[in-house]
Amino acid sequence: MLEVSIEHNLGSFNLDVSFSLNKGVLGLLGSSGCGKSMTLKTIAGFFAPDNGEIKLNGEIFYSSKQKINLPSRKRKIGYVFQNYALFPHMTVYKNIDYGIKHLKKDERYKKVNEMITRMQLEGLSNHYPSQLSGGQQQRTALARTLIAEPDLLLLDEPFSALDAHVKQLLEIELIELIKNSYNGIVLLVTHDIEEAYRICDQIMIIEKGMNYPVMGKKDLICHPPNLTAAMITGCKNFLDVTLIDESDENLRLQSGRLIFDAVKPVQPVDGMMTAGIRAHHLSFVPKDSVNDNNYAVEVVEVIEGVYSNTIIVNCSGCVLRVETSKTFDFGMPEEWLLHIPAKRVFLIKRDQRDKH
Amino acid sequence: MDSINLFPLYLSLAVSLCSTLISLVIGLPIAYFLSCKRGRVVNFLDTLTSLPIVLPPTVLGYYLLVLLGRQSPVGQFLENSLGIMLVFTPVGVVIAATIVSIPYLIKSSKTAFLEINEDYLNAARLLGRNEFNIFLTIIIPISWRGIVAGLTMCFMRALGDFGTTLMIGGNIPGQTSTMPIAIYNALQAGNKDMANMLVLIMTGIAVMVLFIINSMEQKVKRG
């Protein structure tokens, strides 16, 4: 169980983060400079916060009240740095061996070789970090960290130093390796929602030094708690709406001239609302389709992407972005209607940008 | 032709070696302290340790005389309680050489320490090592080139010092006259052979040291 509650003045803004986590992989998601790396570094003990408390499994790492600040070397934390921070003057073997110098020699030899096999680094033990590929460096860094059997594993943007084409492969590899050889708590810092979604069980968004509550990743995507969360998780379409009617299941919403239905959220929303709908949930249906929430649209622009196309449309005065597959052939725009699935529309209270 | 007296050479080499060693032992911790701390005390110490580079050697020698001479409290204490005399002795010469040369080691090492990525140190900390251990296993091995460069400059500066050594050690042949002073003496006495010989030796040493450094740097690049 990790419990963090810290405050720290960073000059341009205040870091004010509090959360707790029982187990699993938590993604700290936020734009660059939002304080997510700083949070990780504070947990690791590289900085002491101005105020607060950090506890892991009941052991106090830091407490401003009790004046405790456990040095990093006693925290039993594993940390994979953005650039891996492998010691450049040591071979792969010596790097991995560095954290277990307190053990007996033959035991160390056994453990290091075991770790080298597990991390698929055979034949590289006498190489220096500069002779390794990005993936090998990453595995060496992970080996060096895991061999000390940390209680908490911190990953600071571990994929940002890699090329795009090896990134995904390594991501799968890293997750496999971590899941097979580690069962403690993992915190992953990233600015990429896709990466966070693939790797983590839960996600916590940090913005300008403040965190939003920890959420399950599916929940976060379907029901983002606020505008920032919706934007950081990649939602592009937002409409300021007013409620004009409601039935047992649905709400009827109006934004300008556009009137559409949305499924009633579990928590009642009232007052000023913003409706969000993700670009890939919008779709085009043939003109004669009979389901609700279909609208004739005017195509503004088509942006071709590698894996999908984005079509920007004007729907009764509202500009929406629609993501379509590469195989979708638009042909005559008049033949199609835009479908807004009522289930996929989420509602956010406007100005709900403050914490919690 | 008089036989050439090589005592100044031995004295100079011994003094330079001693002062380089002392600089290493005192200078490295100072350089480390200056590289990882900030504040007024650090700034003051930084300025103080750089002062010997910019002060004229005779001025530096004068300060040392005032500080360590027989009239000063330190000098009196050393002479009365321990029977040690610094002024006009080889020990004094070593002190003078150390003071003029130590800034080069400190500057060079400090720069090398500052270039070390902080993440290496943090990684080592999380792997359970204490600061002294990290200094020995990470900081020194990564910055050894800067330290060696500093040591070399330190050695050469100690070898070549004239002004400060003269102020503290005086010019006692067979006791405190180092190579640069012996060259001056030879020239004053009109002993051209001696002067030529000593100058050649000094030049030889300088060229040799440069050669060693260069080949060492190339080895590092190739390796």
Interface residues (C-beta under 8 A of the other chain):
Chain A: K41 A44 G45 F46 P71 S72 R73 K74 R75 I77 G78 Y79 F81 N83 A85 F87 P88 H89 Y98 G99 K101 H102 R144 T145 A148
Chain B: N117 D119 Y120 N122 A123 A124 R125 L126 L127 G128 R129 N130 T137 I138 P141 I142
